[in-house]
Amino acid sequence: MKAMARIGLRPGRISTLVAVMVLAALAAGTWTAAWAGEPPIALKAKRVFTAVTGEMLENAVVLVDDHGKIAAIGRVVPKGAIVVDLGDATLLPGFIDAHVHLSGEMSDNWYRDFYHRMLRPPAEQAHYAARNARKTLLAGFTTVRDVGSTDWQAVSLRNAIRTGVVEGPRVLAANHSIGSTGGHADGPPFRPEQITPDGPVKGVCNGPDECRAAVRFQIKYGADVIKFMPSGGVLSLTDPVDVPELTQEEMNAIVAEAHAWDRKVAAHCHGDKAARMAIAAGVDSIEHGTFLSDDTLRLMKKKGVYLVPTLFAGEWVGQQADRYPPAVAEKARAAAAQMQKMFQRAVKIGVPIAFGTDAGVEPHGLNAHEFSLMVKNGMAPKDALLAATREGAKLLGLADRIGTIAPGKIADIIAVAGNPLTDITATEKVIFVMKGGRIVKRP
């Protein structure tokens, strides 16, 4: 039964006849004679994009051992292996989305979403989060970085996925985003006698000492990464989108404290001045980067600071702007008009780029649309694929484990119909997903 689970043979999902044939072969020893443990899985496809470089291998075989690791890449199927032949498809490392919010999802009705966000119980919201996680995994994203949630939902979801309670991608969670009173990390402007204002436990801080405490609270409750808000946001009611919302001393304290605890730091920055302050503080990535100048982009290249552009979110809020409150709509239109132009300049300058979508602003499971926007705005298809594999793994600090198809790496492997180097929309046609050596989606 364990062998059946590895290759995705589940009642009701594929033919019972096929399951019987596989089990009969295993019982007869015809597939196990050459192996001490369970037989390896041999993945065959017309093309393999390993992401070690930007080259495509033709008609290669990827061998996955019974520990969920990639054993070898070759041309020949070894004796005794269980073969999964995907035909005219492309095998790739599981995609990495470095900017998602799995615990929520906006609709086309901002006001209804606001109401639900305030009143829906965390236990109920957790079911939506589990649904979003599964949709994301089946779309080919085997690892994500959840950069902000309320009620400790992201770490709870991460833990449930780790223990197999729910199915979803590998999650690196940030807990509450950190920012100033009145800033993008703070709540709506309810009267303080009605709703108690948030403090450092929930990421709202003023002054370096409180900001250090806010970092420590997120780590105390399980944060893998720290997310903070140097500049304003698009979908919040009261803060300008492009102004700095923390002082240099506060940013320095946040980044230094996170790094002291061996956590990477993601900085939500639409504004250029705030981004330069965050870079000076030593941040690892700039999220969004809507209004970045060429000088700031060149500084990011020099210092190796990643850009996580979230073009899909920019496109989405621009399309939805007429449904937002006037203050939000104005910011959404301004961001939508600039984000893709900024990305075009970032590509030309050579800024390190990791794939991110801000899924939750737009629907979950459509993450791969980001690839088309990246290519449309000047990025070569191979570089867009690398941004969601090798480069994403580097940003997350997981390059020794995931991000490439190479011997010894965790077997996070997907397949898409067709060739994404000649048609990037192939990334939206995921036909096979393996996470940690276990098949969770197959033709």
N, C-alpha and C positions, 0 to 999 in steps of 0.2 A: 504493500500500500504506500510505503514511503516513496518507492520508485515511481508509482503512479502520480503522486503529488508533485514530484520534481518535474515531470514532463507535462503536467497540466491535464492529466486524465481524470476527470471528475464526472460523476453521474449527472446526466442531463446536459453535459457540455459537448461531448463528442460521442461518436458511435460506441456502443457497448461492445460491438464486434472487434473494433480496434483495440479496446482495452483488454479483451480476452486474449487477443493475439499477442500483445505485448507481454502480458503476464505469463502466457504459455511459453514464450521464448525465454523469459527470465527463469521460469521453473525448470525448463529443459537444459539450462546451462549454456545455450548457444550464444548468449550475449555476455556471459559473465566469465567465461573460461580464462580470459586474459587479464582479469581484474580481481584484486583481493577484496575490494569493497563493492559498492554499487557501480554499474557500468557508467562510463562518461557519456555526456550528451554531445553529439557532433552537430553543430549548426552549419548548414550549407546555404549559400545564397550566391547569386550571380556576382555581387559586389560586396566588399567589406571596407568600410571607412574606419580605420583603427583610431584616428585622431592623434596618433603619435606624431605624424606629419599631416599634411593636407592631401596626401595621395590616396588613391582608391586602389585596392587590391581586387583582382578579378578571380572569381571562382575559387576563393579560399575557403577553408574549413576552420571553424573556431571550436576548440574542444574545451568542454566545461567539466571539471571533476566533481566528485560527490561531496566536496566541501564547499561548493558554491564559488569556486575560484576558476579563473581562466587557466587552463593547463598548457595550451599550445595553440599556435596558428600555423596551418600548413596547407597542403594540397590533397592529402590522402586521408580517407576515413579509416581510423585504426580498427582492427578486428575487435568485435564485441561491443562497439559503441552504439548507443541509441541515436539514430539519425533523425534530425528534423530538417527537412529540405524545404526551403522557403521560395525556391525558384527565382523568378525575375524580380528580386528585391535587393535592398541594401541593408546590411547589418551595420549598426553603429553603436557606440557606447550609449548607455541610457542618458537621456538629456538631463541637464541641471538647470533649474530655474532659480536664480539667486535672489528673486524678489517676489514673494507671494504673501497672501494673507488668507490662509485656508479656512479660518474660522468664520469668515463672512463673505457675502457676495451681494453687490449692489444690483438693483434692477433698473428699469427705466423710470422709476418713480422715487425720486430723492426723498420726498416727504414721508412716504410709507416706510422706506428703509430706515429713516431716522427714528420713526416711531418704534419699529421692530427692534432696532439696536438698543434703544433705551429700555424696552419692557420685556423682551424675550428672555426667559430664564436661561442661565448658563447651561443647565443640563439639557434643555431643549436645543440650544444652539450647537451643542456638541454633536448632535446627530447630523446637522447640516455640515459641520466641519468634516465628519467622517465621509459623508457623501462627496464633498469637494475633493478630499484626498484621493478617493478611489477614481474619480473622473480624471484627476491629474496623472495618476499612475498609468491608467489605460491609454492616456494620450502620449505616453512614451517618456514621461518625466519621472525618473527613478530616484532623484534627489532634489530637494528644494530647501531654500532658506526662507523661513517664515519670519518676516521682519516687523512684527507688531501685531499683538492681539490683546484682548481684554480678558479678565477673569481667568488668567493662566491657561487659556484654552490651547494655545499652540504647544506648550510643553506637555499638557495632558494628552493631546492627540499624538504627539511624538512618542510618548511612552506606550500608548495603546497600540500603535503601529509596531513598535519594537517587540512587544510581547505577543503580537499576532492576533490581538483582539479585533482590530479592524485592519483593512487592507489599504495601503497607501505608500507614498514614496518615503524614502529616508528623509527625516526632517531635522534641520538645524533651527532651533527656535530662539527668538529674542525676548519673549515676554513683552512687557509694556515698552513702548518707545519712550525715550527720555527727551524732555524739553522743558521750556520755561512756562511759568504761569501766563496764560493768555495765548500761548503759542500753539503750533500744530499738534503737539503731543497732549495738550490739555483738552478738557471736555468743553461742551457747548456753554454759552454764558448764562447758565441758570443762576437765579438769585442765590447767594450763599446761605440764606436762612432756609431755602427749600432743599438744596442738595449740597452736602458738605464738599468744599473744593478738595481736589486730589492733592497728594503730597508725594514725597520721594518713593514710597512703596509702589505707587502706580506711575512712577516716572516723572512726576512734575517737580522741578527743583529750581531754586534760585540761590546763586552763589556757589563757589567751588565746593564747599563742604557738603552742601545738600546734593550737589551733582555727583560727588563721589559716593554718597550714601545711596542715591538712586541706582547707580551701577551695581553696588553691592547687593541691594535688594533683588535686582533682576537675577543676579548670579545665585543668590541664596535660594531662589525658587526655580532654579534649573536652566537659566539661559545659557545657550551655546555661543551666542553672538550678541553684541550690544548694538542697538540701533538708536541713533539720536537725531534730533531735528534742529540743525543749525539755521534753517530758513523756513519760511512759511509754507503752507500747503494749499493745494487747489480746492479740495472738497471740504475744508473747514470754513466756518462762517465769519470769523472776526479778524483773522490775521492776513496781512498782505503776503502775496506768494513769494516775493523775491527779496525780502529784507532779512538781515540777521536777527535771530531771536535769542541768541545766547552770546555772552561776552567771550573774548578770547580766553580769559582765565577759566571760565566754565567749560569751554570746549577742551582746553588742555587737561582739566581735571578728569573729564569723562574718558578721554582717550587713554590717558596715562593709567587710570585706575583699571580700565578694561584690559589693557595690555599687561599690567602687572598680574592680572588673574589669567593671563594667557587666552584672552578672548579677542577676536577680531572685531573691528568697529565699522559699521555702515552708517554713512551720514546722508540723511535725506536733505538734498540741496537742489532747489530750483534757482536760487539767486547766486550770482557770481561772487559777490563779496563774501557771503557766508561760506561758499565753497573754498575760497582762498584761506579763510580763517580755519576751516576744518582741515585742510591740507597742511597748514602750518602746525596744527595740533598733532598731526601724524596719523590721520584716519586711513583706513585700508581701502575704502571704496566710497565713491560719490554716487548716490542713487538719483536718478532722473536727469539732473544737470541741465535743465531746460534753457537757462539764460547764460550758460558759461561762455566766457570770452575765449578767443584764441590763445591769449597769454595764459589763462588758467588751464586750458587744455594742454598746452605745452609744458606747464609745470607738472601736471599729472603724469605726462609721459616721462619727464625727467625723474620723478620720484617713484614711478611704478605704481601710482594710485589707479585702481580700476574704475572705469565708468560702467554703471549698470543702467542702461538708457531707458527702459520701459516705454518703448515707442507705442506699443499697443494701447497702453493706458492713455497716453497723450492723444492718440487718434480717437479712442473711445469717448473721453470726456468732451472732446471737440464736437463729436456727433451728438452727444446727449445734452449739450449746453442749454438748449432751450427749455429743458425740463428741470433745470436747477434753479434755486433761488437766485435773484439778480446778482448778489455779491459773489456767489460761487460761479455763476455763468460767466461773468466777466473774466475771472481768473482762468477758467477752463478754456475760453477762446484764446486768451493770450498764450497759455502754455501750448495748446495744440498748434498754434501758428509758428512756434519757435523750436519745438523739440526736435523735429526731423531735420531742420536746418542745422541745429547744433550738432546732431549726429553726423551729418555729412562732413562737417569740418573736423570732427573728432577722428573720423576714419582717415581723412587725408593727412592729419597731423601724426597719426600712429599711436593714439592713446590705447592702453590696454583695455579691452572691452570684454565683459562677462555678460552673458544672456540673462535678462530679467524682464518680467512682464507686468508686475503689480497686479497679478490675477487676484480677483476679489473686487477690484474696481470694475474690471470687465469679467465676463463669466469664466469660471474654472473649466478646464478641459480644452480650451481653445488656445492654449499657450503657444502652440507652434506657429500661429499667425505672425508672431514677432519676427520669425525668420524672413518672411516675405517683406516686411517693412525694413529690415536691416539691409537686405539685398537691393530693394527699391531705392534706398538712400545711400548707395555707393559701396557697400561691403561685398566682397567676393563671397560666393556661396560657401566655399571651403572655410573661410574665416568666420562666417556666421555659425557654421557647424562647430568649429573649434571653440567659439565663444560659449557654446552650450555644453561643451564636453571638457576638453583639456583645460581651457582657461577658467571655466567655472570651478573646476576642481582645485585649481591653484588658489583662486580667491577664497574658497571655503576652507583651505588648509587640508584638503583630502586627496591631494594629487598622488599620494603613495598608495591609495586604496581604490579610487574610481577615476573616471574621466577619460580613460583610454582602453582600447582592447589590447591587452598585453599580458603575457604570462605572469601569474601571481596576483593580478588585480581581481577584485570582486567582480563576479560575473553579472554585472548590470548591462544587459545587451538588449537592443531593440532592433526591429526591422521595419522599413518603410517600403511601400510599393513604388518601384521605379528608382530613378537616380536623382538624388537631391542636388548633385553638382550641376546637372543640366536643367532641372526643374525644382526649384526650392520648395514649391508647394507639396512636393512628395513628403515633406516632414509632417504634413497634416493628415497623412494616410498611413498611420501606424497599424501594422498587421500582426506584430509579435512583440511581446514584452517579457523579458526575463529580469527578475530582481534577485540578486544574491544567489543565482543558480537555480531559482525556482521559476517555472513558466507561469505567468499570470494572465497572458493573453496570447492566443495563437489563431491562425486562420481556421 
